[in-house]
Amino acid sequence: MVRVLEGAAAGAFLASSWAELYRQDPEATPYQSPEWLIGWAHQLPPTARPVIALCEDPARQVLAALPLACDQESDRVRTYALSAPMGEYVRAVGPAAEDLRVSASLARYLEELGFDGHHVDIAGLPAGGALARHLTPTEAAPAGRWHTSVTDCAEIRLPLAYEAMSRSTRRDHKRRQRAWDELARTRTVTYRRTRDSDELLTAYEVLADLHARRWAGHTTPAGSPHTPGASYWPAVLERCGTDTAFIATLSVDAQTVAAQLCLTRHRRAYSVVPAMDPHYKDLAPGHALLRRLAQDLAADGYEYLDLGRTVAGQHAYKDQYRPRWSKTVSAVSAPPPARLGPPGELARATAEPV
């Protein structure tokens, strides 16, 4: 069955029990880490509260938990994934998170929220995951409960297999590398990856400044959720610390020209926010940093670098690294139908026992 914790009770669960659920779930990403989620829970506006939907067995053992936020806005109640839209992958966490019966219970809970008038918006569900399959319309269950859309995501295997790339792609990489080799003959080119919290927070200030200069006077790409420079990012990163986050930078004569914030779990790194100095765009500093980062991570034992959500205009850039493409699903609840009698009791047990 599904039991729901809200507000302080949800926060206490995140602080006390989430780490063990996260440890038991090898498919969970750092976007489900307790540090990341607690950091964002502390940034919720006064009108919002954290919500944890727990799917439990008859003995009250937690099989999976879905972290949400509920915001009582002026004209509606909105329920969405905790850390959205910054969290690029959204999923339930726990030893049975991918069990179809468990995900069906969580899906019924979300559907009941929609029937009770909540605007439910769950974006970033891996398309192959159990919960996404329950929320995606099919011929047997056509659209009506949910409006869905998909977003491409890219992941590259480490070390980069340049020899497997097309001839034109290899030529482009070599051309850009020659330009940086030439620059290094007269200038000091430095690559760094942060190793402690002080370095992380200092590098974040530089990344935020680069991002602001890159997009000054321009509109950021449609679908890009990140707002580097906002006050909440340092607070979240300070909580994540070096166990979960790092920033890689590329500098020319001590001036940072590209930076990339990443999260990590096991042997995977997840790119969250890239930024570059527009004055160096002719040298493609983003590509230069990504090549050095991939080499550094491979040497450190990482097997994958996830380049994440891919918005319009980014496909060609990422395709140059022979990524494995996947999709995430965004599911938005349809307006509830007219109902007879009082609204359903959104109780903490809307789903059938598992």
ChimeraX attribute file (.defattr): number of C-alpha atoms within 10 A of each C-alpha:
attribute: neighborCount
match mode: 1-to-1
recipient: residues
	/A:1	23
	/A:2	26
	/A:3	19
	/A:4	20
	/A:5	18
	/A:6	17
	/A:7	15
	/A:8	12
	/A:9	14
	/A:10	21
	/A:11	20
	/A:12	14
	/A:13	16
	/A:14	22
	/A:15	14
	/A:16	11
	/A:17	12
	/A:18	23
	/A:19	17
	/A:20	13
	/A:21	24
	/A:22	22
	/A:23	14
	/A:24	14
	/A:25	17
	/A:26	13
	/A:27	17
	/A:28	20
	/A:29	22
	/A:30	25
	/A:31	23
	/A:32	25
	/A:33	23
	/A:34	22
	/A:35	23
	/A:36	23
	/A:37	26
	/A:38	22
	/A:39	21
	/A:40	23
	/A:41	24
	/A:42	14
	/A:43	16
	/A:44	17
	/A:45	9
	/A:46	8
	/A:47	11
	/A:48	18
	/A:49	21
	/A:50	27
	/A:51	26
	/A:52	23
	/A:53	23
	/A:54	27
	/A:55	30
	/A:56	20
	/A:57	15
	/A:58	9
	/A:59	6
	/A:60	11
	/A:61	10
	/A:62	21
	/A:63	21
	/A:64	26
	/A:65	27
	/A:66	21
	/A:67	24
	/A:68	23
	/A:69	22
	/A:70	22
	/A:71	19
	/A:72	14
	/A:73	10
	/A:74	7
	/A:75	6
	/A:76	11
	/A:77	18
	/A:78	18
	/A:79	25
	/A:80	22
	/A:81	24
	/A:82	27
	/A:83	23
	/A:84	19
	/A:85	17
	/A:86	17
	/A:87	22
	/A:88	22
	/A:89	23
	/A:90	28
	/A:91	27
	/A:92	31
	/A:93	29
	/A:94	25
	/A:95	19
	/A:96	20
	/A:97	26
	/A:98	21
	/A:99	15
	/A:100	16
	/A:101	17
	/A:102	27
	/A:103	27
	/A:104	20
	/A:105	24
	/A:106	28
	/A:107	19
	/A:108	17
	/A:109	25
	/A:110	25
	/A:111	20
	/A:112	20
	/A:113	23
	/A:114	24
	/A:115	22
	/A:116	19
	/A:117	17
	/A:118	23
	/A:119	22
	/A:120	23
	/A:121	21
	/A:122	24
	/A:123	25
	/A:124	25
	/A:125	25
	/A:126	22
	/A:127	19
	/A:128	13
	/A:129	19
	/A:130	21
	/A:131	26
	/A:132	24
	/A:133	18
	/A:134	17
	/A:135	28
	/A:136	19
	/A:137	17
	/A:138	10
	/A:139	6
	/A:140	6
	/A:141	11
	/A:142	10
	/A:143	14
	/A:144	12
	/A:145	20
	/A:146	20
	/A:147	15
	/A:148	19
	/A:149	13
	/A:150	16
	/A:151	20
	/A:152	16
	/A:153	23
	/A:154	20
	/A:155	22
	/A:156	21
	/A:157	18
	/A:158	19
	/A:159	17
	/A:160	19
	/A:161	11
	/A:162	14
	/A:163	8
	/A:164	11
	/A:165	15
	/A:166	12
	/A:167	10
	/A:168	10
	/A:169	16
	/A:170	15
	/A:171	12
	/A:172	13
	/A:173	16
	/A:174	12
	/A:175	12
	/A:176	17
	/A:177	17
	/A:178	12
	/A:179	14
	/A:180	17
	/A:181	13
	/A:182	11
	/A:183	14
	/A:184	14
	/A:185	9
	/A:186	9
	/A:187	14
	/A:188	12
	/A:189	18
	/A:190	14
	/A:191	17
	/A:192	16
	/A:193	19
	/A:194	18
	/A:195	15
	/A:196	13
	/A:197	18
	/A:198	13
	/A:199	14
	/A:200	22
	/A:201	20
	/A:202	13
	/A:203	23
	/A:204	23
	/A:205	15
	/A:206	19
	/A:207	28
	/A:208	21
	/A:209	16
	/A:210	23
	/A:211	24
	/A:212	18
	/A:213	16
	/A:214	17
	/A:215	15
	/A:216	11
	/A:217	8
	/A:218	9
	/A:219	7
	/A:220	14
	/A:221	13
	/A:222	9
	/A:223	12
	/A:224	14
	/A:225	15
	/A:226	16
	/A:227	15
	/A:228	20
	/A:229	17
	/A:230	10
	/A:231	10
	/A:232	15
	/A:233	19
	/A:234	18
	/A:235	15
	/A:236	19
	/A:237	23
	/A:238	17
	/A:239	19
	/A:240	22
	/A:241	19
	/A:242	19
	/A:243	14
	/A:244	19
	/A:245	26
	/A:246	27
	/A:247	26
	/A:248	24
	/A:249	29
	/A:250	24
	/A:251	18
	/A:252	16
	/A:253	12
	/A:254	11
	/A:255	14
	/A:256	20
	/A:257	25
	/A:258	29
	/A:259	30
	/A:260	23
	/A:261	23
	/A:262	21
	/A:263	26
	/A:264	21
	/A:265	17
	/A:266	13
	/A:267	14
	/A:268	22
	/A:269	25
	/A:270	21
	/A:271	21
	/A:272	19
	/A:273	22
	/A:274	23
	/A:275	24
	/A:276	28
	/A:277	22
	/A:278	18
	/A:279	11
	/A:280	13
	/A:281	13
	/A:282	9
	/A:283	15
	/A:284	18
	/A:285	25
	/A:286	21
	/A:287	19
	/A:288	18
	/A:289	23
	/A:290	20
	/A:291	15
	/A:292	16
	/A:293	21
	/A:294	21
	/A:295	15
	/A:296	18
	/A:297	19
	/A:298	18
	/A:299	12
	/A:300	10
	/A:301	13
	/A:302	20
	/A:303	18
	/A:304	21
	/A:305	27
	/A:306	20
	/A:307	20
	/A:308	22
	/A:309	23
	/A:310	19
	/A:311	14
	/A:312	12
	/A:313	10
	/A:314	11
	/A:315	14
	/A:316	9
	/A:317	11
	/A:318	19
	/A:319	15
	/A:320	17
	/A:321	23
	/A:322	18
	/A:323	18
	/A:324	12
	/A:325	16
	/A:326	16
	/A:327	19
	/A:328	23
	/A:329	25
	/A:330	22
	/A:331	22
	/A:332	20
	/A:333	23
	/A:334	20
	/A:335	16
	/A:336	17
	/A:337	12
	/A:338	7
	/A:339	10
	/A:340	6
	/A:341	6
	/A:342	7
	/A:343	11
	/A:344	12
	/A:345	11
	/A:346	14
	/A:347	13
	/A:348	14
	/A:349	17
	/A:350	21
	/A:351	20
	/A:352	14
	/A:353	14
	/A:354	17
